[in-house]
Amino acid sequence: MKAINQYVVVSKIKNVDKKIGGLVITAATDTEGAVSRGRVVSAPDAYDQLEEGFVVRYLTNGGWDIDHEGEVYRVLRLSDVLLVE
Protein backbone atom coordinates (compact mmCIF):
# COMPACT_ATOMS: atom_id res chain seq x y z
CA MET A 1 0.00 0.00 0.00
CA LYS A 2 1.41 3.38 -0.98
CA ALA A 3 0.03 6.86 -0.28
CA ILE A 4 -0.15 9.18 -3.27
CA ASN A 5 -0.94 12.84 -3.98
CA GLN A 6 -1.83 14.77 -0.82
CA TYR A 7 -2.62 11.79 1.44
CA VAL A 8 -0.84 9.98 4.25
CA VAL A 9 -1.68 6.59 5.79
CA VAL A 10 -1.31 6.13 9.55
CA SER A 11 -1.96 3.38 12.05
CA LYS A 12 -3.78 4.64 15.10
CA ILE A 13 -1.98 4.71 18.42
CA LYS A 14 -4.38 3.89 21.22
CA ASN A 15 -4.81 6.73 23.70
CA VAL A 16 -3.66 5.84 27.19
CA ASP A 17 -5.85 6.77 30.14
CA LYS A 18 -4.33 9.64 32.11
CA LYS A 19 -4.63 10.46 35.79
CA ILE A 20 -5.12 14.10 36.76
CA GLY A 21 -5.57 15.02 40.41
CA GLY A 22 -6.71 11.52 41.31
CA LEU A 23 -9.28 11.38 38.48
CA VAL A 24 -8.84 8.97 35.60
CA ILE A 25 -9.48 10.60 32.23
CA THR A 26 -10.32 8.00 29.57
CA ALA A 27 -10.70 8.47 25.83
CA ALA A 28 -14.49 8.37 26.37
CA THR A 29 -14.43 11.22 28.92
CA ASP A 30 -11.74 13.36 27.32
CA THR A 31 -13.46 16.52 26.11
CA GLU A 32 -10.28 17.69 24.41
CA GLY A 33 -10.14 14.62 22.16
CA ALA A 34 -9.98 16.60 18.92
CA VAL A 35 -6.43 15.40 18.25
CA SER A 36 -5.26 11.78 17.92
CA ARG A 37 -1.86 10.11 17.54
CA GLY A 38 -0.76 7.78 14.77
CA ARG A 39 2.33 6.18 13.28
CA VAL A 40 3.00 6.92 9.61
CA VAL A 41 2.68 3.79 7.46
CA SER A 42 2.96 5.50 4.08
CA ALA A 43 3.51 9.07 2.87
CA PRO A 44 3.91 10.46 -0.66
CA ASP A 45 7.48 10.50 -2.00
CA ALA A 46 7.25 14.18 -2.90
CA TYR A 47 6.65 15.11 0.75
CA ASP A 48 9.94 14.49 2.54
CA GLN A 49 8.89 15.86 5.95
CA LEU A 50 6.97 12.66 6.74
CA GLU A 51 8.60 9.26 6.68
CA GLU A 52 7.44 5.80 7.59
CA GLY A 53 7.55 5.26 11.35
CA PHE A 54 7.16 8.93 12.36
CA VAL A 55 4.58 9.59 15.08
CA VAL A 56 2.14 12.36 14.17
CA ARG A 57 -0.78 14.15 15.75
CA TYR A 58 -3.80 14.63 13.49
CA LEU A 59 -7.37 15.87 13.61
CA THR A 60 -9.53 13.06 14.98
CA ASN A 61 -12.43 13.84 12.66
CA GLY A 62 -10.16 14.10 9.60
CA GLY A 63 -9.79 11.36 7.03
CA TRP A 64 -11.39 7.94 6.97
CA ASP A 65 -10.63 4.36 8.00
CA ILE A 66 -9.70 1.62 5.54
CA ASP A 67 -9.17 -2.11 6.04
CA HIS A 68 -6.03 -3.48 4.39
CA GLU A 69 -5.00 -7.11 4.88
CA GLY A 70 -6.93 -7.35 8.15
CA GLU A 71 -5.50 -4.15 9.65
CA VAL A 72 -7.42 -0.88 10.01
CA TYR A 73 -5.56 2.25 8.90
CA ARG A 74 -6.51 5.91 8.74
CA VAL A 75 -6.11 7.82 5.46
CA LEU A 76 -5.58 11.54 6.06
CA ARG A 77 -5.08 14.60 3.94
CA LEU A 78 -1.70 16.17 4.63
CA SER A 79 -3.55 19.23 5.91
CA ASP A 80 -5.11 17.08 8.70
CA VAL A 81 -1.64 16.30 10.11
CA LEU A 82 -0.90 18.90 12.78
CA LEU A 83 2.60 17.99 13.96
CA VAL A 84 5.35 15.39 13.98
CA GLU A 85 6.60 14.26 17.39
PDB file of N, CA, C and O in Angstrom:
ATOM      1  N   MET A   1       0.865  -1.169   0.000  1.00  0.00           N
ATOM      2  CA  MET A   1       0.000   0.000   0.000  1.00  0.00           C
ATOM      3  C   MET A   1       0.910   1.231   0.000  1.00  0.00           C
ATOM      4  O   MET A   1       1.871   1.307   0.766  1.00  0.00           O
ATOM      5  N   LYS A   2       0.596   2.174  -0.857  1.00  0.00           N
ATOM      6  CA  LYS A   2       1.409   3.382  -0.982  1.00  0.00           C
ATOM      7  C   LYS A   2       0.507   4.612  -1.070  1.00  0.00           C
ATOM      8  O   LYS A   2      -0.413   4.654  -1.887  1.00  0.00           O
ATOM      9  N   ALA A   3       0.769   5.597  -0.239  1.00  0.00           N
ATOM     10  CA  ALA A   3       0.025   6.859  -0.276  1.00  0.00           C
ATOM     11  C   ALA A   3       0.478   7.668  -1.483  1.00  0.00           C
ATOM     12  O   ALA A   3       1.660   7.683  -1.827  1.00  0.00           O
ATOM     13  N   ILE A   4      -0.478   8.340  -2.122  1.00  0.00           N
ATOM     14  CA  ILE A   4      -0.148   9.181  -3.271  1.00  0.00           C
ATOM     15  C   ILE A   4      -0.799  10.548  -3.108  1.00  0.00           C
ATOM     16  O   ILE A   4      -1.632  10.755  -2.226  1.00  0.00           O
ATOM     17  N   ASN A   5      -0.407  11.471  -3.970  1.00  0.00           N
ATOM     18  CA  ASN A   5      -0.944  12.839  -3.984  1.00  0.00           C
ATOM     19  C   ASN A   5      -0.800  13.491  -2.620  1.00  0.00           C
ATOM     20  O   ASN A   5       0.299  13.514  -2.065  1.00  0.00           O
ATOM     21  N   GLN A   6      -1.873  14.015  -2.074  1.00  0.00           N
ATOM     22  CA  GLN A   6      -1.834  14.770  -0.818  1.00  0.00           C
ATOM     23  C   GLN A   6      -2.369  13.962   0.364  1.00  0.00           C
ATOM     24  O   GLN A   6      -3.020  14.515   1.250  1.00  0.00           O
ATOM     25  N   TYR A   7      -2.095  12.647   0.381  1.00  0.00           N
ATOM     26  CA  TYR A   7      -2.619  11.790   1.436  1.00  0.00           C
ATOM     27  C   TYR A   7      -1.496  11.091   2.184  1.00  0.00           C
ATOM     28  O   TYR A   7      -0.411  10.883   1.642  1.00  0.00           O
ATOM     29  N   VAL A   8      -1.764  10.735   3.420  1.00  0.00           N
ATOM     30  CA  VAL A   8      -0.838   9.978   4.251  1.00  0.00           C
ATOM     31  C   VAL A   8      -1.644   8.885   4.951  1.00  0.00           C
ATOM     32  O   VAL A   8      -2.796   9.099   5.329  1.00  0.00           O
ATOM     33  N   VAL A   9      -1.030   7.713   5.121  1.00  0.00           N
ATOM     34  CA  VAL A   9      -1.684   6.591   5.788  1.00  0.00           C
ATOM     35  C   VAL A   9      -1.021   6.401   7.145  1.00  0.00           C
ATOM     36  O   VAL A   9       0.204   6.323   7.238  1.00  0.00           O
ATOM     37  N   VAL A  10      -1.838   6.326   8.205  1.00  0.00           N
ATOM     38  CA  VAL A  10      -1.310   6.133   9.554  1.00  0.00           C
ATOM     39  C   VAL A  10      -2.015   4.960  10.222  1.00  0.00           C
ATOM     40  O   VAL A  10      -3.151   4.623   9.888  1.00  0.00           O
ATOM     41  N   SER A  11      -1.318   4.351  11.168  1.00  0.00           N
ATOM     42  CA  SER A  11      -1.956   3.376  12.046  1.00  0.00           C
ATOM     43  C   SER A  11      -2.215   4.105  13.357  1.00  0.00           C
ATOM     44  O   SER A  11      -1.346   4.811  13.871  1.00  0.00           O
ATOM     45  N   LYS A  12      -3.400   3.930  13.884  1.00  0.00           N
ATOM     46  CA  LYS A  12      -3.782   4.642  15.100  1.00  0.00           C
ATOM     47  C   LYS A  12      -2.978   4.134  16.286  1.00  0.00           C
ATOM     48  O   LYS A  12      -2.702   2.941  16.405  1.00  0.00           O
ATOM     49  N   ILE A  13      -2.611   5.054  17.153  1.00  0.00           N
ATOM     50  CA  ILE A  13      -1.981   4.712  18.425  1.00  0.00           C
ATOM     51  C   ILE A  13      -3.048   4.902  19.484  1.00  0.00           C
ATOM     52  O   ILE A  13      -3.609   5.988  19.627  1.00  0.00           O
ATOM     53  N   LYS A  14      -3.323   3.845  20.220  1.00  0.00           N
ATOM     54  CA  LYS A  14      -4.384   3.890  21.220  1.00  0.00           C
ATOM     55  C   LYS A  14      -4.039   4.896  22.316  1.00  0.00           C
ATOM     56  O   LYS A  14      -2.932   4.893  22.856  1.00  0.00           O
ATOM     57  N   ASN A  15      -4.998   5.745  22.631  1.00  0.00           N
ATOM     58  CA  ASN A  15      -4.805   6.725  23.697  1.00  0.00           C
ATOM     59  C   ASN A  15      -4.758   6.018  25.043  1.00  0.00           C
ATOM     60  O   ASN A  15      -5.561   5.126  25.316  1.00  0.00           O
ATOM     61  N   VAL A  16      -3.824   6.417  25.866  1.00  0.00           N
ATOM     62  CA  VAL A  16      -3.664   5.841  27.188  1.00  0.00           C
ATOM     63  C   VAL A  16      -4.447   6.698  28.176  1.00  0.00           C
ATOM     64  O   VAL A  16      -4.426   7.927  28.103  1.00  0.00           O
ATOM     65  N   ASP A  17      -5.140   6.030  29.103  1.00  0.00           N
ATOM     66  CA  ASP A  17      -5.854   6.770  30.138  1.00  0.00           C
ATOM     67  C   ASP A  17      -4.843   7.579  30.951  1.00  0.00           C
ATOM     68  O   ASP A  17      -3.745   7.103  31.240  1.00  0.00           O
ATOM     69  N   LYS A  18      -5.225   8.810  31.319  1.00  0.00           N
ATOM     70  CA  LYS A  18      -4.329   9.642  32.107  1.00  0.00           C
ATOM     71  C   LYS A  18      -4.977   9.968  33.443  1.00  0.00           C
ATOM     72  O   LYS A  18      -6.201  10.033  33.553  1.00  0.00           O
ATOM     73  N   LYS A  19      -4.148  10.169  34.448  1.00  0.00           N
ATOM     74  CA  LYS A  19      -4.632  10.456  35.788  1.00  0.00           C
ATOM     75  C   LYS A  19      -4.284  11.900  36.128  1.00  0.00           C
ATOM     76  O   LYS A  19      -3.116  12.288  36.125  1.00  0.00           O
ATOM     77  N   ILE A  20      -5.319  12.692  36.423  1.00  0.00           N
ATOM     78  CA  ILE A  20      -5.124  14.095  36.760  1.00  0.00           C
ATOM     79  C   ILE A  20      -5.803  14.356  38.097  1.00  0.00           C
ATOM     80  O   ILE A  20      -7.022  14.237  38.214  1.00  0.00           O
ATOM     81  N   GLY A  21      -5.019  14.708  39.096  1.00  0.00           N
ATOM     82  CA  GLY A  21      -5.575  15.022  40.408  1.00  0.00           C
ATOM     83  C   GLY A  21      -6.387  13.887  41.007  1.00  0.00           C
ATOM     84  O   GLY A  21      -7.378  14.138  41.692  1.00  0.00           O
ATOM     85  N   GLY A  22      -5.994  12.655  40.766  1.00  0.00           N
ATOM     86  CA  GLY A  22      -6.711  11.517  41.310  1.00  0.00           C
ATOM     87  C   GLY A  22      -7.870  11.038  40.438  1.00  0.00           C
ATOM     88  O   GLY A  22      -8.456   9.991  40.717  1.00  0.00           O
ATOM     89  N   LEU A  23      -8.211  11.788  39.386  1.00  0.00           N
ATOM     90  CA  LEU A  23      -9.277  11.383  38.477  1.00  0.00           C
ATOM     91  C   LEU A  23      -8.674  10.717  37.245  1.00  0.00           C
ATOM     92  O   LEU A  23      -7.654  11.164  36.720  1.00  0.00           O
ATOM     93  N   VAL A  24      -9.306   9.659  36.800  1.00  0.00           N
ATOM     94  CA  VAL A  24      -8.839   8.969  35.604  1.00  0.00           C
ATOM     95  C   VAL A  24      -9.613   9.514  34.406  1.00  0.00           C
ATOM     96  O   VAL A  24     -10.841   9.436  34.359  1.00  0.00           O
ATOM     97  N   ILE A  25      -8.884  10.062  33.446  1.00  0.00           N
ATOM     98  CA  ILE A  25      -9.482  10.601  32.228  1.00  0.00           C
ATOM     99  C   ILE A  25      -9.283   9.554  31.131  1.00  0.00           C
ATOM    100  O   ILE A  25      -8.152   9.257  30.746  1.00  0.00           O
ATOM    101  N   THR A  26     -10.387   8.999  30.632  1.00  0.00           N
ATOM    102  CA  THR A  26     -10.315   8.003  29.573  1.00  0.00           C
ATOM    103  C   THR A  26     -10.615   8.668  28.240  1.00  0.00           C
ATOM    104  O   THR A  26     -11.027   9.827  28.196  1.00  0.00           O
ATOM    105  N   ALA A  27     -10.407   7.937  27.160  1.00  0.00           N
ATOM    106  CA  ALA A  27     -10.705   8.474  25.829  1.00  0.00           C
ATOM    107  C   ALA A  27     -12.185   8.837  25.727  1.00  0.00           C
ATOM    108  O   ALA A  27     -12.540   9.778  25.017  1.00  0.00           O
ATOM    109  N   ALA A  28     -13.052   8.105  26.428  1.00  0.00           N
ATOM    110  CA  ALA A  28     -14.491   8.370  26.373  1.00  0.00           C
ATOM    111  C   ALA A  28     -14.878   9.642  27.123  1.00  0.00           C
ATOM    112  O   ALA A  28     -15.882  10.268  26.785  1.00  0.00           O
ATOM    113  N   THR A  29     -14.101  10.039  28.138  1.00  0.00           N
ATOM    114  CA  THR A  29     -14.434  11.222  28.923  1.00  0.00           C
ATOM    115  C   THR A  29     -13.572  12.426  28.597  1.00  0.00           C
ATOM    116  O   THR A  29     -13.760  13.498  29.172  1.00  0.00           O
ATOM    117  N   ASP A  30     -12.638  12.264  27.689  1.00  0.00           N
ATOM    118  CA  ASP A  30     -11.735  13.357  27.316  1.00  0.00           C
ATOM    119  C   ASP A  30     -12.465  14.332  26.398  1.00  0.00           C
ATOM    120  O   ASP A  30     -12.768  14.008  25.249  1.00  0.00           O
ATOM    121  N   THR A  31     -12.745  15.528  26.914  1.00  0.00           N
ATOM    122  CA  THR A  31     -13.456  16.525  26.109  1.00  0.00           C
ATOM    123  C   THR A  31     -12.530  17.241  25.143  1.00  0.00           C
ATOM    124  O   THR A  31     -12.992  17.954  24.251  1.00  0.00           O
ATOM    125  N   GLU A  32     -11.245  17.060  25.311  1.00  0.00           N
ATOM    126  CA  GLU A  32     -10.279  17.694  24.411  1.00  0.00           C
ATOM    127  C   GLU A  32      -9.748  16.676  23.397  1.00  0.00           C
ATOM    128  O   GLU A  32      -8.603  16.780  22.957  1.00  0.00           O
ATOM    129  N   GLY A  33     -10.565  15.706  23.032  1.00  0.00           N
ATOM    130  CA  GLY A  33     -10.137  14.622  22.156  1.00  0.00           C
ATOM    131  C   GLY A  33     -10.185  14.960  20.683  1.00  0.00           C
ATOM    132  O   GLY A  33     -10.464  14.084  19.864  1.00  0.00           O
ATOM    133  N   ALA A  34      -9.924  16.190  20.325  1.00  0.00           N
ATOM    134  CA  ALA A  34      -9.981  16.603  18.921  1.00  0.00           C
ATOM    135  C   ALA A  34      -8.727  16.196  18.159  1.00  0.00           C
ATOM    136  O   ALA A  34      -8.695  16.270  16.930  1.00  0.00           O
ATOM    137  N   VAL A  35      -7.687  15.764  18.884  1.00  0.00           N
ATOM    138  CA  VAL A  35      -6.426  15.399  18.252  1.00  0.00           C
ATOM    139  C   VAL A  35      -6.065  13.970  18.658  1.00  0.00           C
ATOM    140  O   VAL A  35      -6.151  13.605  19.831  1.00  0.00           O
ATOM    141  N   SER A  36      -5.659  13.168  17.670  1.00  0.00           N
ATOM    142  CA  SER A  36      -5.255  11.784  17.920  1.00  0.00           C
ATOM    143  C   SER A  36      -3.806  11.587  17.493  1.00  0.00           C
ATOM    144  O   SER A  36      -3.219  12.428  16.811  1.00  0.00           O
ATOM    145  N   ARG A  37      -3.240  10.448  17.912  1.00  0.00           N
ATOM    146  CA  ARG A  37      -1.864  10.106  17.539  1.00  0.00           C
ATOM    147  C   ARG A  37      -1.877   8.922  16.589  1.00  0.00           C
ATOM    148  O   ARG A  37      -2.747   8.055  16.666  1.00  0.00           O
ATOM    149  N   GLY A  38      -0.896   8.899  15.688  1.00  0.00           N
ATOM    150  CA  GLY A  38      -0.761   7.780  14.774  1.00  0.00           C
ATOM    151  C   GLY A  38       0.666   7.652  14.301  1.00  0.00           C
ATOM    152  O   GLY A  38       1.449   8.600  14.358  1.00  0.00           O
ATOM    153  N   ARG A  39       0.993   6.446  13.827  1.00  0.00           N
ATOM    154  CA  ARG A  39       2.328   6.182  13.281  1.00  0.00           C
ATOM    155  C   ARG A  39       2.201   6.116  11.761  1.00  0.00           C
ATOM    156  O   ARG A  39       1.344   5.409  11.232  1.00  0.00           O
ATOM    157  N   VAL A  40       3.057   6.856  11.067  1.00  0.00           N
ATOM    158  CA  VAL A  40       2.997   6.920   9.608  1.00  0.00           C
ATOM    159  C   VAL A  40       3.357   5.553   9.017  1.00  0.00           C
ATOM    160  O   VAL A  40       4.408   4.986   9.315  1.00  0.00           O
ATOM    161  N   VAL A  41       2.460   5.041   8.174  1.00  0.00           N
ATOM    162  CA  VAL A  41       2.677   3.791   7.461  1.00  0.00           C
ATOM    163  C   VAL A  41       3.159   4.085   6.043  1.00  0.00           C
ATOM    164  O   VAL A  41       4.022   3.386   5.512  1.00  0.00           O
ATOM    165  N   SER A  42       2.589   5.130   5.436  1.00  0.00           N
ATOM    166  CA  SER A  42       2.965   5.504   4.078  1.00  0.00           C
ATOM    167  C   SER A  42       2.701   6.983   3.862  1.00  0.00           C
ATOM    168  O   SER A  42       1.666   7.510   4.271  1.00  0.00           O
ATOM    169  N   ALA A  43       3.645   7.643   3.219  1.00  0.00           N
ATOM    170  CA  ALA A  43       3.510   9.067   2.874  1.00  0.00           C
ATOM    171  C   ALA A  43       3.981   9.243   1.429  1.00  0.00           C
ATOM    172  O   ALA A  43       4.787   8.449   0.944  1.00  0.00           O
ATOM    173  N   PRO A  44       3.491  10.264   0.742  1.00  0.00           N
ATOM    174  CA  PRO A  44       3.914  10.461  -0.656  1.00  0.00           C
ATOM    175  C   PRO A  44       5.406  10.774  -0.749  1.00  0.00           C
ATOM    176  O   PRO A  44       5.967  11.442   0.119  1.00  0.00           O
ATOM    177  N   ASP A  45       6.031  10.285  -1.803  1.00  0.00           N
ATOM    178  CA  ASP A  45       7.477  10.495  -1.996  1.00  0.00           C
ATOM    179  C   ASP A  45       7.832  11.972  -2.106  1.00  0.00           C
ATOM    180  O   ASP A  45       8.905  12.379  -1.660  1.00  0.00           O
ATOM    181  N   ALA A  46       6.968  12.768  -2.681  1.00  0.00           N
ATOM    182  CA  ALA A  46       7.245  14.185  -2.901  1.00  0.00           C
ATOM    183  C   ALA A  46       7.243  14.990  -1.600  1.00  0.00           C
ATOM    184  O   ALA A  46       7.694  16.135  -1.581  1.00  0.00           O
ATOM    185  N   TYR A  47       6.742  14.403  -0.524  1.00  0.00           N
ATOM    186  CA  TYR A  47       6.646  15.113   0.746  1.00  0.00           C
ATOM    187  C   TYR A  47       7.657  14.513   1.704  1.00  0.00           C
ATOM    188  O   TYR A  47       7.358  13.523   2.372  1.00  0.00           O
ATOM    189  N   ASP A  48       8.852  15.092   1.786  1.00  0.00           N
ATOM    190  CA  ASP A  48       9.941  14.488   2.543  1.00  0.00           C
ATOM    191  C   ASP A  48       9.928  14.789   4.045  1.00  0.00           C
ATOM    192  O   ASP A  48      10.807  14.322   4.769  1.00  0.00           O
ATOM    193  N   GLN A  49       8.956  15.554   4.520  1.00  0.00           N
ATOM    194  CA  GLN A  49       8.893  15.859   5.954  1.00  0.00           C
ATOM    195  C   GLN A  49       8.239  14.734   6.758  1.00  0.00           C
ATOM    196  O   GLN A  49       8.346  14.708   7.984  1.00  0.00           O
ATOM    197  N   LEU A  50       7.571  13.817   6.083  1.00  0.00           N
ATOM    198  CA  LEU A  50       6.967  12.661   6.738  1.00  0.00           C
ATOM    199  C   LEU A  50       7.603  11.396   6.182  1.00  0.00           C
ATOM    200  O   LEU A  50       7.701  11.210   4.969  1.00  0.00           O
ATOM    201  N   GLU A  51       8.032  10.532   7.091  1.00  0.00           N
ATOM    202  CA  GLU A  51       8.597   9.263   6.681  1.00  0.00           C
ATOM    203  C   GLU A  51       7.924   8.146   7.454  1.00  0.00           C
ATOM    204  O   GLU A  51       7.342   8.375   8.514  1.00  0.00           O
ATOM    205  N   GLU A  52       8.007   6.953   6.927  1.00  0.00           N
ATOM    206  CA  GLU A  52       7.440   5.795   7.585  1.00  0.00           C
ATOM    207  C   GLU A  52       8.014   5.659   8.996  1.00  0.00           C
ATOM    208  O   GLU A  52       9.224   5.762   9.199  1.00  0.00           O
ATOM    209  N   GLY A  53       7.128   5.428   9.964  1.00  0.00           N
ATOM    210  CA  GLY A  53       7.552   5.259  11.351  1.00  0.00           C
ATOM    211  C   GLY A  53       7.441   6.515  12.203  1.00  0.00           C
ATOM    212  O   GLY A  53       7.463   6.419  13.430  1.00  0.00           O
ATOM    213  N   PHE A  54       7.324   7.690  11.591  1.00  0.00           N
ATOM    214  CA  PHE A  54       7.161   8.927  12.358  1.00  0.00           C
ATOM    215  C   PHE A  54       5.836   8.888  13.107  1.00  0.00           C
ATOM    216  O   PHE A  54       4.847   8.360  12.600  1.00  0.00           O
ATOM    217  N   VAL A  55       5.818   9.445  14.310  1.00  0.00           N
ATOM    218  CA  VAL A  55       4.577   9.587  15.082  1.00  0.00           C
ATOM    219  C   VAL A  55       4.039  10.992  14.850  1.00  0.00           C
ATOM    220  O   VAL A  55       4.760  11.978  15.002  1.00  0.00           O
ATOM    221  N   VAL A  56       2.765  11.071  14.480  1.00  0.00           N
ATOM    222  CA  VAL A  56       2.145  12.358  14.166  1.00  0.00           C
ATOM    223  C   VAL A  56       0.896  12.548  15.018  1.00  0.00           C
ATOM    224  O   VAL A  56       0.314  11.590  15.528  1.00  0.00           O
ATOM    225  N   ARG A  57       0.507  13.790  15.154  1.00  0.00           N
ATOM    226  CA  ARG A  57      -0.782  14.151  15.750  1.00  0.00           C
ATOM    227  C   ARG A  57      -1.641  14.691  14.623  1.00  0.00           C
ATOM    228  O   ARG A  57      -1.183  15.493  13.809  1.00  0.00           O
ATOM    229  N   TYR A  58      -2.903  14.242  14.580  1.00  0.00           N
ATOM    230  CA  TYR A  58      -3.796  14.627  13.491  1.00  0.00           C
ATOM    231  C   TYR A  58      -5.194  14.891  14.028  1.00  0.00           C
ATOM    232  O   TYR A  58      -5.537  14.475  15.134  1.00  0.00           O
ATOM    233  N   LEU A  59      -5.990  15.584  13.233  1.00  0.00           N
ATOM    234  CA  LEU A  59      -7.372  15.871  13.615  1.00  0.00           C
ATOM    235  C   LEU A  59      -8.161  14.571  13.659  1.00  0.00           C
ATOM    236  O   LEU A  59      -8.188  13.820  12.684  1.00  0.00           O
ATOM    237  N   THR A  60      -8.800  14.309  14.792  1.00  0.00           N
ATOM    238  CA  THR A  60      -9.531  13.062  14.983  1.00  0.00           C
ATOM    239  C   THR A  60     -10.639  12.882  13.948  1.00  0.00           C
ATOM    240  O   THR A  60     -10.867  11.771  13.471  1.00  0.00           O
ATOM    241  N   ASN A  61     -11.321  13.959  13.602  1.00  0.00           N
ATOM    242  CA  ASN A  61     -12.429  13.840  12.656  1.00  0.00           C
ATOM    243  C   ASN A  61     -11.972  13.938  11.206  1.00  0.00           C
ATOM    244  O   ASN A  61     -12.806  13.936  10.300  1.00  0.00           O
ATOM    245  N   GLY A  62     -10.676  14.023  10.967  1.00  0.00           N
ATOM    246  CA  GLY A  62     -10.165  14.104   9.602  1.00  0.00           C
ATOM    247  C   GLY A  62      -9.946  12.718   9.016  1.00  0.00           C
ATOM    248  O   GLY A  62      -9.665  11.766   9.744  1.00  0.00           O
ATOM    249  N   GLY A  63     -10.073  12.612   7.721  1.00  0.00           N
ATOM    250  CA  GLY A  63      -9.788  11.363   7.027  1.00  0.00           C
ATOM    251  C   GLY A  63     -10.841  10.296   7.215  1.00  0.00           C
ATOM    252  O   GLY A  63     -11.955  10.571   7.661  1.00  0.00           O
ATOM    253  N   TRP A  64     -10.474   9.073   6.868  1.00  0.00           N
ATOM    254  CA  TRP A  64     -11.393   7.943   6.971  1.00  0.00           C
ATOM    255  C   TRP A  64     -10.586   6.670   7.184  1.00  0.00           C
ATOM    256  O   TRP A  64      -9.395   6.613   6.877  1.00  0.00           O
ATOM    257  N   ASP A  65     -11.263   5.640   7.721  1.00  0.00           N
ATOM    258  CA  ASP A  65     -10.627   4.356   7.996  1.00  0.00           C
ATOM    259  C   ASP A  65     -10.721   3.445   6.778  1.00  0.00           C
ATOM    260  O   ASP A  65     -11.712   3.460   6.048  1.00  0.00           O
ATOM    261  N   ILE A  66      -9.671   2.653   6.572  1.00  0.00           N
ATOM    262  CA  ILE A  66      -9.697   1.622   5.540  1.00  0.00           C
ATOM    263  C   ILE A  66      -9.188   0.324   6.158  1.00  0.00           C
ATOM    264  O   ILE A  66      -8.412   0.343   7.113  1.00  0.00           O
ATOM    265  N   ASP A  67      -9.626  -0.790   5.610  1.00  0.00           N
ATOM    266  CA  ASP A  67      -9.169  -2.110   6.044  1.00  0.00           C
ATOM    267  C   ASP A  67      -8.246  -2.648   4.964  1.00  0.00           C
ATOM    268  O   ASP A  67      -8.647  -2.788   3.808  1.00  0.00           O
ATOM    269  N   HIS A  68      -7.009  -2.947   5.340  1.00  0.00           N
ATOM    270  CA  HIS A  68      -6.031  -3.482   4.387  1.00  0.00           C
ATOM    271  C   HIS A  68      -5.366  -4.700   5.010  1.00  0.00           C
ATOM    272  O   HIS A  68      -4.660  -4.589   6.013  1.00  0.00           O
ATOM    273  N   GLU A  69      -5.595  -5.860   4.411  1.00  0.00           N
ATOM    274  CA  GLU A  69      -5.003  -7.114   4.882  1.00  0.00           C
ATOM    275  C   GLU A  69      -5.284  -7.355   6.361  1.00  0.00           C
ATOM    276  O   GLU A  69      -4.402  -7.780   7.107  1.00  0.00           O
ATOM    277  N   GLY A  70      -6.517  -7.082   6.777  1.00  0.00           N
ATOM    278  CA  GLY A  70      -6.926  -7.353   8.154  1.00  0.00           C
ATOM    279  C   GLY A  70      -6.565  -6.286   9.170  1.00  0.00           C
ATOM    280  O   GLY A  70      -6.930  -6.409  10.339  1.00  0.00           O
ATOM    281  N   GLU A  71      -5.867  -5.252   8.763  1.00  0.00           N
ATOM    282  CA  GLU A  71      -5.503  -4.149   9.653  1.00  0.00           C
ATOM    283  C   GLU A  71      -6.306  -2.914   9.271  1.00  0.00           C
ATOM    284  O   GLU A  71      -6.584  -2.689   8.094  1.00  0.00           O
ATOM    285  N   VAL A  72      -6.679  -2.113  10.270  1.00  0.00           N
ATOM    286  CA  VAL A  72      -7.416  -0.878  10.012  1.00  0.00           C
ATOM    287  C   VAL A  72      -6.434   0.293  10.066  1.00  0.00           C
ATOM    288  O   VAL A  72      -5.711   0.474  11.046  1.00  0.00           O
ATOM    289  N   TYR A  73      -6.425   1.073   9.001  1.00  0.00           N
ATOM    290  CA  TYR A  73      -5.558   2.246   8.896  1.00  0.00           C
ATOM    291  C   TYR A  73      -6.418   3.485   8.695  1.00  0.00           C
ATOM    292  O   TYR A  73      -7.586   3.391   8.317  1.00  0.00           O
ATOM    293  N   ARG A  74      -5.833   4.636   8.949  1.00  0.00           N
ATOM    294  CA  ARG A  74      -6.515   5.912   8.743  1.00  0.00           C
ATOM    295  C   ARG A  74      -5.835   6.632   7.586  1.00  0.00           C
ATOM    296  O   ARG A  74      -4.619   6.818   7.596  1.00  0.00           O
ATOM    297  N   VAL A  75      -6.617   7.037   6.588  1.00  0.00           N
ATOM    298  CA  VAL A  75      -6.108   7.818   5.462  1.00  0.00           C
ATOM    299  C   VAL A  75      -6.441   9.278   5.731  1.00  0.00           C
ATOM    300  O   VAL A  75      -7.604   9.629   5.929  1.00  0.00           O
ATOM    301  N   LEU A  76      -5.423  10.122   5.737  1.00  0.00           N
ATOM    302  CA  LEU A  76      -5.583  11.541   6.064  1.00  0.00           C
ATOM    303  C   LEU A  76      -5.093  12.408   4.916  1.00  0.00           C
ATOM    304  O   LEU A  76      -4.215  12.010   4.151  1.00  0.00           O
ATOM    305  N   ARG A  77      -5.663  13.579   4.808  1.00  0.00           N
ATOM    306  CA  ARG A  77      -5.077  14.603   3.945  1.00  0.00           C
ATOM    307  C   ARG A  77      -3.868  15.164   4.694  1.00  0.00           C
ATOM    308  O   ARG A  77      -3.861  15.201   5.924  1.00  0.00           O
ATOM    309  N   LEU A  78      -2.868  15.589   3.970  1.00  0.00           N
ATOM    310  CA  LEU A  78      -1.695  16.166   4.628  1.00  0.00           C
ATOM    311  C   LEU A  78      -2.077  17.346   5.508  1.00  0.00           C
ATOM    312  O   LEU A  78      -1.431  17.596   6.526  1.00  0.00           O
ATOM    313  N   SER A  79      -3.119  18.070   5.126  1.00  0.00           N
ATOM    314  CA  SER A  79      -3.547  19.229   5.912  1.00  0.00           C
ATOM    315  C   SER A  79      -4.180  18.832   7.246  1.00  0.00           C
ATOM    316  O   SER A  79      -4.317  19.680   8.128  1.00  0.00           O
ATOM    317  N   ASP A  80      -4.571  17.556   7.420  1.00  0.00           N
ATOM    318  CA  ASP A  80      -5.110  17.078   8.699  1.00  0.00           C
ATOM    319  C   ASP A  80      -4.028  16.735   9.697  1.00  0.00           C
ATOM    320  O   ASP A  80      -4.306  16.589  10.888  1.00  0.00           O
ATOM    321  N   VAL A  81      -2.778  16.601   9.226  1.00  0.00           N
ATOM    322  CA  VAL A  81      -1.643  16.304  10.106  1.00  0.00           C
ATOM    323  C   VAL A  81      -1.196  17.621  10.734  1.00  0.00           C
ATOM    324  O   VAL A  81      -0.859  18.576  10.033  1.00  0.00           O
ATOM    325  N   LEU A  82      -1.198  17.656  12.066  1.00  0.00           N
ATOM    326  CA  LEU A  82      -0.896  18.898  12.777  1.00  0.00           C
ATOM    327  C   LEU A  82       0.575  19.032  13.142  1.00  0.00           C
ATOM    328  O   LEU A  82       1.145  20.118  13.046  1.00  0.00           O
ATOM    329  N   LEU A  83       1.196  17.919  13.565  1.00  0.00           N
ATOM    330  CA  LEU A  83       2.602  17.992  13.956  1.00  0.00           C
ATOM    331  C   LEU A  83       3.233  16.623  13.945  1.00  0.00           C
ATOM    332  O   LEU A  83       2.542  15.604  13.972  1.00  0.00           O
ATOM    333  N   VAL A  84       4.559  16.605  13.904  1.00  0.00           N
ATOM    334  CA  VAL A  84       5.353  15.386  13.978  1.00  0.00           C
ATOM    335  C   VAL A  84       6.055  15.405  15.325  1.00  0.00           C
ATOM    336  O   VAL A  84       6.691  16.394  15.689  1.00  0.00           O
ATOM    337  N   GLU A  85       5.937  14.314  16.060  1.00  0.00           N
ATOM    338  CA  GLU A  85       6.596  14.262  17.390  1.00  0.00           C
ATOM    339  C   GLU A  85       8.056  13.919  17.252  1.00  0.00           C
ATOM    340  O   GLU A  85       8.766  13.831  18.253  1.00  0.00           O
TER     341      GLU A  85
END
